[in-house]
Amino acid sequence: MALAFSRAPLTSTKLDTSVKFVKILVANRGEIACRVFRTAAAMGHQSVAVFTPADRGALHTRSADIAVAIDSYLDSAEILRAAERIGAHAIHPGYGFLSENPDFAQAVSDAGLIWIGPTAASIRAMALKVEAKELADRAGVPQLTSGTDKFPVLVKASAGGGGKGMRRVDRPEDLDEAIAAAKREAASSFGDDTVFVERYLEQARHVEVQVFGDTHGNVVHLFERECSIQRRHQKVVEESPSPGITDDLRDQMTSAAVSLASEIGYVGAGTVEFMVAGDEFFFLEMNTRLQVEHPVTEAITGLDLVQWQIRVAQGEPLPLRQDQITATGHAIEVRLYAEDPANGYLPNTGTLRTFDVEAQPGIRVDTGFVAGDAVTANYDPMLAKVIAHAPTRDQAAQHLAAYLRRAGIEGVVTNKDSLAAILTEPDFLSGATTTDYLDTHPQVLEPHVDLVRPALAVLAMRDVDGPVAPAGWRNVAAVPEWLQLEIGGRPVTLRWRRENGTLQVETVTGDPLLGDAEPVGTVRLTRDPITVEIDGVMTPATVRGTDFGTVQVEGHALAFEVQPRFDDDAHGADAAGPTTPVPGTVTEVRVSEGDEVAGGQILVVLEAMKMEHTITADTAGIVADVHVRVGQSVDAHQVVVTVEEMA
């Protein structure tokens, strides 16, 4: 079938048959750009990437047929110039950035290009959450109440999504600061700082319905997705079908979603999001784009939603009627982040020395990274989406958890062990998931993983002729030997003495020689193959690397790095004061030299990986010096303000 695109695909069904081969520019980056490229190539289209200086060597830049340099993914005029330069016929916006900007959609159409998305009018109707709520209310969709009469409340960016520009507020006195922070983040992420306040519904589920419309007036749904497990109001685990709604409630929600989409003449892929409490549901927002979590819908339906988007943009009718769309099995998606869940989800930067996340039967991986790529503070810390599809929910969860444990990732701290812990936690397996799940299940943020056997396996790998001390250490029986490592982002210190061919091993907290010790037992180590034997229990292990690498024991693959024997005091003991948690850009400096500050007072606001971080005073005192300025790029652990305690 010859490819034919309409130059005005969202307002006309007439096709331009002169177009035989189409260049599709993706106005986005990372995994979604790579994902669109795959479908475009399968359909016979040519793919065009845009990239900023930070993304010159990124996977999406390397994966496209053509790549064009730009300065910002938020500069619509620059993206249109890039499309003109290389003769692109169509633009796919991906998600985030300009994907829900009606002015950009209109500008694309006005330039004679094909917009692979909803009409500008549909986006405009739903883009500003305040107006969207009014429209849904007129359509009879149940609403959450607005205002500040009752706390907790949620401050939300009107033009936002993905948890950006969103703050929960539990006390009236915290509202002003939350609004100010939400406005800053919204302006940075979406170019619009409008926010609104609505009731925060506790003990609720977040359930959304995938809808699709065409230019012929057809609208269908492709079932629902549960997205309740969230951190910082950003989704972490998504699945379909939802484990917590009845068939009757599903029918009500999908009908409401289709009605709302039909009311505005919706075209393309969209998602209507609801909060669910018991047998009630309330409209949250409509996302007029493809969602990050769309792969779970593709898994259960067997459909390619990007292909549907392109075909609808051609002016074709939807490929299937509602009664032809069926669902099979259960799908679960997790978002693999470069972050530390046990440390306030602090983003992590570095180079991916190893990134073993290949697809396998029953497992799909969407990513914008490969081994050797740098994870920077410029963009969101999501490394990949990993999706499991199986006949049952329990099977999907079990398969996905096992995959995550075995995934070898070196160079950055990730949330993979936390995700695996969620997938095997009893409340999750029973389907008892609400939006406060991570707050009420802190054990999944720092799951217990035996680090002793992996550490001993590393010791065995570093040893040539049996267990030996690190280089330069005397092998004297009276003096204990020791080794400090970081395993899976956590410190481990081993201390041992030799006795008749075995090791008497302890783990140590604090100083390697003087710290508190916990006996491990009698240990025997062999190297080829590597085995760790503790008190007669033998476990095989695989180790890649010596000073750093990956160690795999009992189904867990953990990154390790041997710590230097002597601390070089890289940051200097004389530079005391609050420091930056991650690399980023200073957006606010709230104090000046000589100011009196209270403990916990915000001193500096930092933006990193599109999230806002506040740096506060440790104690009350006087500001002796301010070391940063607004707009300055800073490294992690950089002192921002020196505060001297008051006499």
N, C-alpha and C positions, 0 to 999 in steps of 0.2 A: 504493500500500500504506500503510495507516494505521500510524503509528509506535506501538509498544507496548513499554514497558519493564517488567521485573520489579523489584519493590522489593528483592528478594534475588537478584540476577541470577547470583551466583557459587555459589549452593547450590541453586538451583531453576530449572527450565525453564518454570515457569508465568509467563505474561505478564499484566501489569496493563493491560488494554485500555482503561482509562479515561484513560490518559495519551496525549493526542493530539499535544501539542507539548512538547518537552523543552528546558529550559534546562540547558546544560552549562557548569559552572564549571571553568576550567582553573587549577589551583593551581600556576601557574608563570608565567614571564615570557618576554620576548624572542621569538626566532624559533620556538621550539616552541609557544608559545601561539598565535602567528599561524598556524602550520601547522595546529593542531587546529581553530582557528576556521574555516579554509577548508573542511575536510571537513565539519564540523558544519553549516555554512551550506548546503553542497551536499546534505546529507541532510535539510534542513528544520528543523534545530535552532537554537535561540537560544544565542548565546555570551555568557559572562560572564567578564570579566577581574578579577583582583585586582592591586592595585598599591601599592607603597610610596611614601613621599614622593619618593624619588629617581626613581621611574618615573612620576610624575604625567603627564608629557607624552610618555611612550614610545609607540612604534608599537603595541605590543600593547594598551596602554591605550586608544588611539584606535580600534583595529580592532574591538573587541568591541561587541556590542549594548548591554551594560551593563558598567560598571566600578565596582568597590567598593574603597575605600581600606582598606589594612591597614598594620600597622607592620612585619611580618616575614613572609617567605615560609616561614619555619621554624616559625611558630606555628600548630599544627594547630587549636587551639581557636578562634583568631581566624578562620581560613579557614572553619571550620564555621559560625561566627556570620555570616560574610559570605554563605554559601550560604543560611542561614535567612532573612536579611534580605530577599533578593530572590527567594526561592522557587525556588531551583535544585533540579533533580531529580537531577542527576548531577555527579560530579567526575572530571575527567581530571587525573592528576598530572603529565603531561609527563615530563621526566627531571631528575635532580638534586633538590635540596631534599628533599621528603618522599616522592618517588616510590617509594622502596623501604623505606618505614617501615611495618612491619606494624601497629603501633599506630594509625597514621593510617588505614590501610585499614580496620581493624576499626571505628574510631570513625565513619568515613563510613557503613559498613553499619549500625552500631548506631543511627545518626541517621535511618535510613530512606531514605538516599540511595543512588543507584546508583554503585558504584565501578567505573570503567572501567579495570580492571587485574586482575592475578592476585589470588587469594584471599589473605587475611591469612596463612593457614597456609602457602601456597606461598612468600610473601615471607619469612616468618619462617624457613622451612627453608633459604633461600639467602641471606638478608640478612647474616648473620654469616659471613664467609668461612671461619672456622675450622670451624664446624659444617657448612658446605656441603662443605668438602673431605672431611670424615668421611663424609658421606652419599654423595658421589660415589665415594669409595673402596669403600664397601660395595656400590655398584652396579657395581663393576668397572672404573670409568673410571681410566686411568693418572694418577698423581699426581706432582707435583714434591715432593722431599723437603723437610722443614722443619728448622729448627735453625741453629746457627752453627758447625758443625764445619768447614765449608769456605766460603771467600770467593771471589768476591763473593756477597752475599746481597741480598735485597730486603725492606725493611720496608714492610708494607702495612696500611692501615686495614681492620679487619674489616668495618666498616659502609660502606666507601667505594666509590669508582668515579671515573672521569674523571681519574685521576692524582693526585687529592687524597689527602694523607696517605700518600704513597709516597716512599721514598728508597732509592736504591742505595747499598750500603756495600761498599767494597773492602778496608778494613782493620779489624781487630778494635777498634783504639783509637778508631775513629770511630762505633762502633755506638751508644753511649749517647746521643750528641748527635743522631744520626739518629732514634732512637726517640723522643726528647723532641720533636723538630721534627715528626715524623709525628703524634704524639699531639695536639699543639697544632692542627695543620692539620685533623686528623680531627674534633676536637671542634668547631672553628669551622664546618666544612662540613657535618657530619652529626649533630652533637650526641652523638657517641659516640667516645671517645678510645681504644678498644680497638685494638691493633695486633698483628700477628704477623710472624714472620720465615720466609722460605723461600729455597731455593736460587735464585740468579739464573742463568738459562740464557742463555749468550752465543751469538751467531751463530744466533739462532732467529727464527722467524716468529711473528707474532701473528695467528691465524686464528680467526674466530668463526662460529657457526652460528645463523641466525635460526630460532627455533621458534615455533609457535603452537598453542594448545590451546583446547578449548571445554568447556562444561559437560556434554557428552554423551560424554566420554571419548576424543575424537579429538585426536591430536597429529600435526602435520606439520612438516617443515622447509621453508624457502624458500632453500635453498642457503647458501653460505658467503660471508664477506667477509674480505678481507685488510686488516689494520690495523697493519702493522709499522712504518710510518714515524711516529715519535712524538718529541715533545720533552717533557722532564720527565714521561715516562711518560703523556703525554696525546696522543691520536691527532691526526695532522695531515692525512694522506692515507689514504683508505679506498677499496677497490675490490672489485668482484665481476664475474666469479669471481676467485679467487686465482690469480696466475700461477705459484705455486711448489708446488702440490700435484698429485699424480696422481689419476686417476679412482678408483683403489682406495682411496687415503688419504681422498679426499672421501667415499666411501661409508662408510668406517669412522667418520669424525668425525661425519657427519650421523646415522648410526645411533646412536652413543653419545649425541649430544645429544637425540635423540628419546626414547631409553630413559630418560635421566635425567629429562626433563620428564614422561614418563609415570609414572615411579616416584613422583613427588610429586603427581600429579593436577593438573598445571599447566594454568592457564586464562589465555588472553590472549597478548600478545606477550612474548617473552623471548629472551635471547641466551646461548648457552653458549660460553664463551671458552676457547681452547686455545693453548698454546705448541707449535710444531712445530719439530722438529730432525731433518732428514733424513726418514726414513720413520716417525718416532715422533711421537706427540702426547701432551700432558699437560694435564689439566684445570687451569684457572686459577680460574674463578668463573662463576657464572650471574647475569646481570643481569636482574632481574625487572621489566622496564619496556621501553618503546620506546627504542631507541638513537639517539644523535645521527646516526649514519651510516645510518639506515634508508632514506634516499632511494635509495641505490645498489641495494638490494634491490627497491624499488618500480620503479626504472628497468628492470631486466632482466626482471622478472616482469610488469610492467604492472598491478600490484595497488596498492591504497590500504590501507596497513596500519592507518591510523587508522580507516578505515571498518570494517575487520575487527574492530578493538578494540571499536568501538561496537556492532557487530552481535553479537559474542560476549557483550558485557555485557547485551544484550537477551535472552540465552538462546538465540539462534539457533545452529545447528551451523555449523562452518566452511564457508565458501562453496565450497571446492574440496577434493577428495581429493588425496592425495599424487601419484597418477599424472596428475592434471590440471594440476599446477603445472609450468610450463616456464620456461626462461630464454632470453632472446634478447640477443645482443650483449654489450657490455662497458660498465660504468659506473664512473666514478671521481669521488670527492668530495674536495674540499679544504676545509679550515677556514680562512677568511680572518680573521686576527687583527689587532687593533691592537697590534702589538708589533714590536720590532726584532730579528730573528734574529741579526744580526751583533753585537749587544750583549747577549748572554746572554738573548735572548728577552724583553728588558725591556718590560713593558706600556707602552702609550702612551695618554695621555688628551688630550682636546680636543674641538672641535666639528667635525663632518663638514660642511665648507663645500660639498663636492661628493661625491656617492656614486653614481657611474654604474655600477650593477650590475644592470641590467635583464635579465630572462630573454630568450632568443632560441631559435630552432630548435636542438635538441640540447643546450641549456644550461638547467638549472633553478637558480634562486636562492632559498634560504630565508634570510630575514633578519628582524631585529627593528629595523632602522634605516632611516632615510631621510635625505636631505640636510637639514642644520640640526639634527639630533639631537646631543646631547652624549654622548661616551664618557667615563664616569666610572670611578673606582677602586672603585666599590661592588660590581661584579659581574665575571664572567669577560670577558676582552677579545675574545671571538669576535664579529665583525661579521656574518658570513654564512657559509653553506655554499653552495658552488658545485659543481654536479654536471653532468658531461658523460656522454652516452650515445651510443654509436656502434657500428657493426657489429664493429669490432675494437678491441683495446686501444690500438694505436698511433694510430688515428684519434681515439679519445676523448682520449688524452693531448695530441695535437697541437692539437685544437680547444680544449681547456680551457686549455692554455698560452697560446695566442693570445688567448683571451678575457681572461685575467688581465692580460696585457701591455697590452691596450687599455683596461682598466677605469680610469676616472679617479676618483681618491680624493684629496681635499684635506682637510687639517686634522689628520690623525694619520698617524704612520708605520705602515705595514702590512707584512705578510709576502708580499705578492702577487708580487713579483719572485722571492723565494726559492721560492715554490710553482711558478712557471713554470719556474725553473731545475731543480727536481726532476723535473718532468714531461718535460723534454727531455734529462736526464742519461743517458748510455749504460747505466749499471748499472740504473737504474730501468726503462728501456725494454726491457732484457733480462730483467726480472723478478727481478733479484738484490737483493731488498729484505729486510732483516732489521731487528730492533729497534734495532740500533746504526747504522743507515744514516746518520743525521744526524751522528753522531760520526765516522764514517769518510769522510764526504763534506763536509768543511767548505766547499768551494767553492760549494755551493748556498746557504749562509747569507748570503753577500755576493756575489751573482752580478755578473759584469762587465757593466755597461751603459754605453754611451757617453754621458757626461754633457756633453760639449763641445758637440755639435750642439744638444741641448735648451737649453743655456745661451745659445748664440748666437741661437737662435730667440727666446728671451725678450728679449734685447737688441734684436733687430729689432722686436719688438712695442712696446717702450718708446720707440722712435725714431720721430719724425714725418717728418723730411725726410732720411732716411739716418742712418747710425750717428752718434749724438751721445753725449756724456758724460752721466752722471747730473746732475740739477739742481744748479746751484751750482758745477760744476767748469769750470775754464777750458779752452777749446779751443785749446791751445798745442801745436804739433807736437812740440816738444822734451820735453814732459812726458807720460808715458804716462797713459792713462785706465784706469780699472778698475771692476769691478763684482763684488760678492760676492753669491752666491745659495746657497740650499739646494735641491738637486734630488733628489727621491726620498729625502729624509731625509739626504742627504750634502752636505757643503759643496763649493762650486766657486767659484774666483776666476778671473775673466778679466782680462787686462791687454793693452792694445793701443796701437799707434801708427798714425797715418793716413799713407798713402803713395799719392798719385795715385788717389784714389777707392777705394782698398782699405784693409783693415785687416791689419796684421801682428800676429797674436794669439798670446798665450802663456797657459798655465794656470800659476797660481802657488800654491805651498805656503807658508803662513806669511804674513808681512806683505805686503800687496798691492803695495807698491812695492819692498821689499827682499828678499822671499822668493825661494826657489829657483823657477826658471821652466823650463817645458817648452814648446818652440815647437809651435804648432798648424799654422801655415802662413799663406798669403795667403787672406784671407776677403773675400767680397762678400755683403752682406745686402740683401734686398728685403723690403718689408712687405706689399704687396698684389698677389698673395698672398705669404705669408711663405715665403721660401726661404733656405736656408743653403748657400753655395758655399765649399768649402775646396779650394784648389789644383785648381780646375776640376771638382770633383765636387759636383753640385747635389742638394740634398735638400729636398723640400717639408716644411712643418711647420704645425701648428695650435696656436695659443696662445689660451687664455682667461684673461684677467686681465692686470694690469700689475705691481703689487707682489706679488701672490700669485695662484695659479691652477693651471691644468693645461697642460702642454705635451706635444704628441704628435708624435713623430718616429720613423720607421722601425718603426711598429707598437707602440711603447712609449708609454703615457700615464703621465707622471710629474708629481707635485705639485711646485710650485716656490714659493719665497718669497724675495724680494729682502731681503738683510740691511741693516740701517742702516749708514750710512757710519761713524758713530762709536759705540763701545761705551758704553752708559750705566752699565755696571758695576752692574747691578741688584742683585746679591747682596752686593756689598761685599767689598773685599779684606781687611778686617780680621776677617772672620768665618770664619777658617780652621778646618777640621776635616771629618770625614766627614759626608757629606750624604745625604739621602733620594734614592733613584733615581727614585721615582714618588710621587704623592700616595697616602696610605693612613692606616692607623691603627696606632699604636704598641701592640704586644702585650707586649713585654718590654723592660725597661731593666736591663742586667746589670752596670752599673758605677755607682760613686758618686764624688763629688768626692774627690780625693786618692788614688784607686786607681792602682796601677801596672799598665800593660797592655803586652802584647807585640804586635808587628806581626802583623796578621791575626786578632787576637782579636775575637770577636763582642762588640759594644758594645750594639747595639739590634736588636730584631727587629720588623719591620714587616709588616703584612698589607695587600695591595693586590690587587684583582681576584681575590680568593679564593686568592691564592698568597702564600707566605711569603717574605720577603726579609730577609737578614741584612746588617747594616751593620757593617763591621769597621774596626779601627784601621789606618791607613796605615803607621805606624811605632810602635816602642816609645816609651813616655813615661808621663807622669803626667796623670790626668784633672783638668783645671783647672776644667771646668764641664760640667754636664749640662743641656741645653736643652729636653728633652722629658720627658714622663711617660707612664705606661701609660694607654691609652685616649684619648690625644690624637690628633686628626686633624692631619695635616701635609701641606704642599705638597711638590712635587718640589723638589729642590736645597736643602732646608732643613738647616742645620747641626744635628746632633743632640748631638754631644759635642765639646768642645774638648780636644785632647790636646797637651800641651807636651812637647817632647823633653827627655829627661833630660840634665843637664850631664855 
